[in-house]
Amino acid sequence: MLQLALLFALATQNPAADPSANVLRLYDLSAVLPVGSNEEGESVLLPILRDFGSDYGPTSGSWGRRDAAPVVEFLRALNPEEWQRAGRSLSVDERARLHVTAPPAAQEFVARGIAFLESTLNRPTTIVIDTVMFGPNPGVATLPAVMPISEVARWTGVGSGHESYELAIRPGERCRQRSERVIGTVLGGDVEVAERSIGWAARPQTVSIGTAIDAAVSPGKGGLWLALNLKNGRFLDVESKREEPRGGLITNDHTTEHISGPQLRSDPRLANHSLSINTFLPDGKALAFVTTAGLESRVVFVRCTDGPAPLTWPLPEDLKRLSSRPATVLTRADLLHPPLAHTRSGDDIVSIASLAQLARDGQRNPHVLAGIDMSIEPELSDALESKGDDYELRSAGAWLGLFAARPAAPQAQLTLAHSTLPAPRLVTATIALRRSARDGPTLSRAIVPIRAGAASTVILGREALFTAAIDIEVACGAVVPSTSIARLFDGLVVTLEPRGTVDGGLTVMIDTHCAWSRTQPRDLELGGKLPTRVQLMDVDVLDAQRTVTFSASDTAPRRVTLGSAGSGVEALSLEIELSDVR
């Protein structure tokens, strides 16, 4: 809200008696300062299980640097000759307050200009994200990717669990929200052995279950560009306590003493539904993202509760009457570069080449991180600036200001710029992980609407812990086993980047990593006097990278199968089908 504070008169005359006398007023700009730099911070999509003291944290980040210079430049450019007069000034202090020295008439003009910026730069877009849990439900798989908003309420009322989040996102900013339960469990224990002495030190871990959202939007032709990173995790069953007897031997001169250690270890099993999506939300519609891991399904509905977001804002009538440039227009600067969700994998040393790395003893924690790129490239401003003889162009964060005295000067260029914007192309990707390609059981499934021209990532699966290896610590007169705990992930990580071709076809770049256990890890008793036991995996792995092109004349379904396409059930297969949203 605009706040005005009259401090004192700079001239000896009474301002009411002399309208030309300068006065100093302060204006609070906190509601209109555009973000001047890209926000940083990434969220962890995989794994959900975390080591205690890991060097990556939950969804976090700064708001970015807010720059007051565009606001001052905007006010100057509306009436540049006004601020060239002696004794008049505009400046901003460290508390985001604008100091204006000018006569009362000019002060009124400044107040109206800031109010106009509040109605544009500070006008948020409101989206609602509903997550609904389902058990085995054949109707979920037939949900359309794009549906009327009125249909959302019918589905949210029949699920086994419903969460709803309302996010108000300002232009050029990201909106983040966490609704999670963070609990501590025992991962294992470190062993210290000295002469005739054995000790165990507990090694805890934290588990985050719930929902974490990172989103940004940008208006486009007929809807909103949406960048969404969403993680949802929960317990698959009640947390179990696994017996893991640990003992050591201390040998004295004539006897052997058995030393008992920790007897129980927490073994949580979690479901991971994560999305890093670039898509387009048409006006008046809702998007539905369907994900299934095992017998558990989740549907995420995304809808906008505001009307169509404008791409341009002309000066209001009260400012047109006072400005020497009444044809000034604000237009979106991110029309050509909407927010972009992205993922990267690795632990700063090793990238994930296979999900089997998660279960590899001694492997540093590979994981998948997600962020959103908010950078705005200068192509649009360059195109408008090349024709800028009749108007002046200035940047205001996510907006561009075209300052002109004649309406025809900026309007012709805006019409040309908007006509060259690419029409959004929305593609529904259906992903199914099976034991075989021919009527095999479906292990994980996803139906997600994504936009052409950007990459989107889907992560589905189950996470668990198991004892991967046992080392023996020996010192003079003392011996004790030391266990190594690893993660087991059953599921898929699939990245799709569809791009349209000139003839109307589709080229899709695919990068996928899949793993699924045939059985639970098998116990192997090592025997001997020490009670030691390891677990052995039985996991099928599928890793593939491929680029596939579909022409516009293809009448068959746009489908590709990675892995086994046979009738056996001994190998994994991943089927991806793409269809345009009409």
N, C-alpha and C positions, 0 to 999 in steps of 0.2 A: 504494500500500500504506500502510496505517495505521502511523504511527510514533509511539511514545510515549517521552517523556523526562521522568523524574522529576528535578526540579531541587533543591528543598529544602522543608522543612516550615515553614509560616508560624507554627505554634504551637510552644510549648516542649515540649508533650507528645509522646510517641512515638505516631505514627498507629496503630501496631499495637495499642497499649494503649488508645488513645482513638479509637474509630471516628468520632467527630464532629469530629476535628481537621482543619482545612483544609490541603491541600497544593496546590502549583502544578505542573501538568503541561502540556506542549506537544504539540499534535497537528498533523501535516502535513496540510493540506487541499487540496493541489494536485490530488488525484485527484477531488475532489468539487465544485470550484467551478463553478457554472453560468456560462455566458456571459451577461453582463449587457447587451450591446449588439449590434446587428446588425453582422456582419462586412462589411467593405468590400472592394472590389477587383473588377475585371472582366477577362475574357479576350477576346482578339481572335479572332474567327471568320473574318473576311474583312477585308483580304486576308492571305494568308500571306506574300507578298513584302513587305518592309519597307524603308523608307529608313533609311540610317545616321543615327542620332541622332533618330529619330522620337520624339514625345512620348507614345506609348503603348507599354507594355511587355508582357512575357509574363504568363501567369497568375500573379498574386501577390496578396498581401493580408495583413492582420493577423489574428490569432486572435480579436480582439475583447477587450473589457474583461471580466475575470472578477471577479465580485462575491461577496464572502464574506458579506455581510449575510444573504442567505437561509439560509445554513447556520446562522448564529448564531440567527436567528429560529426556525428549525425546532427546534433543541435546546431553546430556551426554551419554545416552545409545547407540547412534549411533557409538560413538568412545570413550568408557570409558577410555582407556589407555591414550588418548590425554590429558584429563583433570586431570590426576594424576601427570602430570609433574609440576615441581616447577614454580611458578610465573603465572600460568594460572588459570583463574577463570571465573565463570558465576554468575551473581546476578541480581536481579530485584528491581527497586526502586518503590516508591509509585505512580509514573506517568505511570506505565506499560511500562517502558523502560528497555531493557535488556542491562546490562553492561558486555561486553566481553573483557577480557584481554588475548590476544593470538597473535601469529605471523600472518602475512597477509594470509598465506595459510589456517590456521584454521579459520580466519575471513570469508574467502570466503566460507568455508564449512558451517559455521553457517548461512550465508546469504542464501545459497541454501536450508538449512534445514527449515528455517522460510518460505521461498517461497513455499516449499512443503506443509507446514502446512496451509498456506493461501489457497492453492488449494483444501484442504480437509475440515479443520475445518471451513473455512470461505466461503465455497461454498454453497449458499442457494438453496433451492428447491422453485420454483415459482408455486403457485396455483392461479387460477382465480375463483372468486365466482361471479356469475351473479344471481340477483334476478329479477324476472319478475312477474308483477301483471296481473291477468286475471279476467274478469267478468265470468258469467256463460258460460262455454266452455266445452262441453262433451269430446273434444279431450284431455284435460289436464288429465283427470282421466285415460286415456289409455297410458300415457307416460311410456316407459320402464324405470326401475330404473337405468339401465346401458345402455348407448348408445354411439355410435361413437362421437368423439369430433366434427366432421363436422356437426352433427345435431343440435348443440347448437345454431348456428347463425340463423337457420331457425325459432326457437322458440322465441329467443330474439327479432326478428323483428316483431312479430305479437302481442306482449303483449301491455297492456295499459300503462305500465311504466317499465323501464329497468334501473337497477343500476349494475355497474360492479366494482369489487374491485380486484386488483392484490396484492398478498401478497408474499413477499420473506422471507422464514423462514430458519434460520440457524439450523444445527443439534443441538439438545438438548435445543432449545429455543422455546418460544411461540411468536406468532405475534398477536398484538391487534390493532384494528382500530375501531373508532367510527365515524359515519356520521349521526349526530342527530340534531334535532331542540329541544332545551330546552326552554319551555315557562312557565310563571307563571300564575296561575289562583287563584281564591278565593275559598277556601274550606269551610269556614264558619267564624264565629266570636265568640270570647270569651266575656262573659258579666261580667261586674263589677257593683255591686249594693251597694250603701250606703244609708244613710238616705236622702230621697228625692233627690236621684241622680242616674242616670243610664248611663252607657257607654258601647260601643261596641269596641272590638279590633279585627281587621281583622286577619284571620288565612289563609295565602296563602299556596299554594302547587306548586310543579314543576311537569311538565309532559315532559317526554323524548319520542319523536317520531322519527323514523328513523331506522338506522341499526347499531348494535354493534356486532363485530366479535372478537372471541378469538379462535385461532387455533394453532395446532402443528402437525407435520408430522414426520414419520420415515420410511425409505425404508424397504421393505420386498420383498419376492419372487414374482416377477411379478407385483409390484406396490408399493403403499404407504399406510401405516397405517395412518389414519386421525382421530384426535380428534378435534371436532368442537362444539363450543358454539356460537349460533347465535340468536340474538333477533331482530325482526323487528316489529315496531308498527307504526300506523298512525291513523289519525282521520277517523272515519267511516262517519262522516258528518261534516258540519260546526259547530263549537263550538256554543252551545246554551246558552242563558242567561235565567235562570229560576227565575221567580218571587217568592220571599220568603219574604213576608212582615213581618217585625219584629216591634214590638211596646212594650212599657212599660206603666205602670200606676204609676203616682205620686199623692198621696192623700194629699191634704192640709187640712186646717181646714174646709173649706166649699166647695171645688171644687176637681174634679179629672182631672188631666191633662194627655193627651195622648202624649207619646214621640215616634216618629218614628225612626226606625233604618235602616240598609241596606235593600234595596228593591230587589237587584238582586244577583244571585249567578251563577258563571260559572259552567256549566255542560258538560264537554267533554265526548264523547264516543269514545273509542279507540278499534282498532283491535290488537290482540296480536298473532303474529306468532313467536314462540320460539322453538329452537332445542338444545338439548345437545346430540350429536351423536358421537358414536364410530363406525367407518366403515373402509372399505378397498377400495382404488381407484386403479383399474387395469390400467396397462400401456396402453396408447392410448385410454382410455375411459373417459367418463364423467358420474358423478352421478347426478340423478335428485331427488329432494325432493319436493313432492307436498303436500301442506297444504291448507285446505279450512275451512273457518269459515263463516257460513251463505252463502251468495251468492258471497263472495270474495275469490278468489283463488290466491295463490302465489306459484311459482316454483323457487327453488334454484338449480342452476347448479354449480357443482364443477368439475374443470378439472386442470390437471397439464400441463404446457407449456414446461417443460423440458423433456429431454429424460429419459430413465430408470435410476434411481439413483443407483450407485454402492454400494455394501455392503462392499467391501474391496478396499484398495488402496496400491499397492506395491510401494516401493521406486523408484523414477525415475532413469534413467540410470546415470545421472551426479552425483547423490548421491551414487549410488552403487559403482562407481569407487573410491570414496573417503572414504567410510565407512568401518569399520572393521566388520560390520554386514550387508552385502549387501542384505540379504534375509528378511529384516524387512518388516512387513506388518501392516497397520492399518485396523481394522475391527470395524464394528458398535457394540457398547456395549449395545444398546437398542433393539437388535434383538428379545430377548425373552420378553422384557417389553416395548412395544411401548407406546406413550403418551395415557393417559386415561382421557376422559371427565367424569365428575361426577356431580351430583346434591345433594343438601341437602335442607331440608325444615325446616321452623320454624323461630322463632324470638329469638333464644337462650333460650327460655323457653318452648314454645308450638310448637309441630310439627303439620303439617297440616294433620288432620285425615279426614277432609271433606272441600270442597271448600265453604261450608256454613259458615265457620269461617270468610271468607272475609267480609261477610255481617252482622256479629254479633256485636251488639252495645257493646262498651267497650272492645272489643278484641284488644289486641296489634297486630300490623301489621304482620300477617303471610305472608311469601313470599318464593319463591324458588330461591336459589342461585346456580350458576354453576361455576366450576373451572376445571383445568386440572392438573392431577398428572404427574410429569415428573421424578419421582424417578426411579433409575436403580438398580435393585437387582443384587447381585453378582453371580447368578447361572452360567452365561456364563463364567465369569472370573475364577470361581472355577473349572469348567470343563476343561478349557484350562490350568490352573495352575497345575492341578494334573499330567499333562504330560509334564511339563515344564523343563525337564532335559537339553534339547538341545536349549532352548531359554529363554529369559527373558520377563516377562509380566508386562506392566505398563499401568495405566489408564490415559486417556486424555479427561475427560468430557464424551461426548457421544461416544467416541472412545476407543478402546483398542489397544495398541501397542505391537506387538510380535516381539522382536528383536532377530534375528538369523543370523548365518553366512552361514548356509546351507539351500537351498530352501526347502528341504524335511521336515525339522523340523517343521515349523509352518503350512505348506500347508496341511499336513495330518490331523492335528487337526481342521483346518478351514473347510475342506471338511466334516469331521465328524460332526462338530457343525452345519453347514448349512443344512446338511441332516436331522438333528433331529428337525429342526424348523417346527412348525405346519403349514399346508397349510391353508391359509385364507379361511374362509367360510362366504360368503355374503348371507344375508337373506333379502328379501323384506317383510316389515310389512305393511299391509293395515289396517288402523284403521278407523272405521266409528261409529259415535255417532248418534243414531236415536231415534225417539219416540217409535218405536216398532221394533222387529226383522224381521217382515214380511212386506216388501215393505213400511215401514214407511219413512217419509221424513228424509233426511240426514241433520243433524244440523252442524256437523263438520267432517272433513275427512282428513286423512293423508296417504301418500304413501312414505315410507322412506326405503332406503337400509341401513341396520345395520349389524355389524359383530357379529358372534357368539363368546361367551366368555367374553362379556362385556355388561354393562347396558347402554341403551339409553333412553332419555326422550323427549317427545313431549308435547308442551303446545300450545293450540289453544283456542281462545275465544274472547269475547268482555268484556271490562271493562267500568263501569259507576259508578256514585255517586248517592246516594239517602239519604233522611233524615230518619234516623233510629229511633230516639227517641227525645223527648223534655223534658228538665228539667225546673223547675221553680225556679228562684232565688227571694227570698223575703227578704226585709229588712224593717225597720220602715218607713212606708209611701211610699214604692216603691216595685213594682213587675214587673218581666220581664221574658220571656221564653228564654231558652238557648238550641239550637239545637245540636244534635250529628249526624255527617255525617259518613256514612259507604260506603264500596265498594261493588259493585255487579259484580261478574264474571260469565258469561255464557260461558261454554266451558269445556275443559278437560285437565287433566294432567295425562299422561300415561307413565309409566316406564316399559320397556321390557328388560329382560336379557335372550337371547337364548343361550343355551349351547348344543353342539353336544354330542350324546351318542356314545358308542363303536360300536353299530350295524349300525350307520349312521342315527339314528333318531335325535329328537330334544326335549329338555326339556326347557320350557319357564316359567320364573317367571314373574308374572304380578302384578303390583300395579297401580291402577287407581282411580282417583277422578274426577267426572263429575257433572256438575250442569247446568241447562238451565231453563230460566224463561218462563212461559207460556204467561204472559202478562208483560207489563211494570208495575213497582211498582204503586199500587193504592193509591190515595190520601185519607186521612182521616182527615176531619175537626174536630178539638177538640171543637170548639164552645167557647162561653164566650166572654168577652170583649177583650181578647188578641187574635190577629190574628195568630193562631198556626195551623200547619198542619204537619202530618207525612206521610210517605209512607210505605205501607205494601207489602211484597214480596209474589209472587206466583211462587215458584221455585221447580223443580224436581231435586232430588239429587241421585247420584249413586256412591257408594264407594265399591271397591272390591279388594281383594288380592287372588291370586290363582297361583298354579303351575300346568302346563299341560305338559304331555309327549306325543309325537307323535313318533311311531316306524317307521323304514325305510320301512316297508312293507305296511304302510298305503297308499292306493290308493286314498282315498277321500281327498278333500282339507284340509289342516291343518288349521282348523278354530275353534274358540271358541267364545261363546256369553256370555257376563256378563250382569246381569240384566234380564229384562223380555225377554223371548223367545216366548211370545204369540202373538196374533193378535191384541190386544187392543192397544190403543194409549195413555194410561194413565200413562205409566212409561217409563223411559229411558232404552235403551239397547246399549251396546257397543260390536261391532263385530270386532274381530281381526283375520286376515288371514295371514299366513306365507308361503312363497314360496322361495325355493333356487334359486339363480341366476346362471344360467347355463353358 
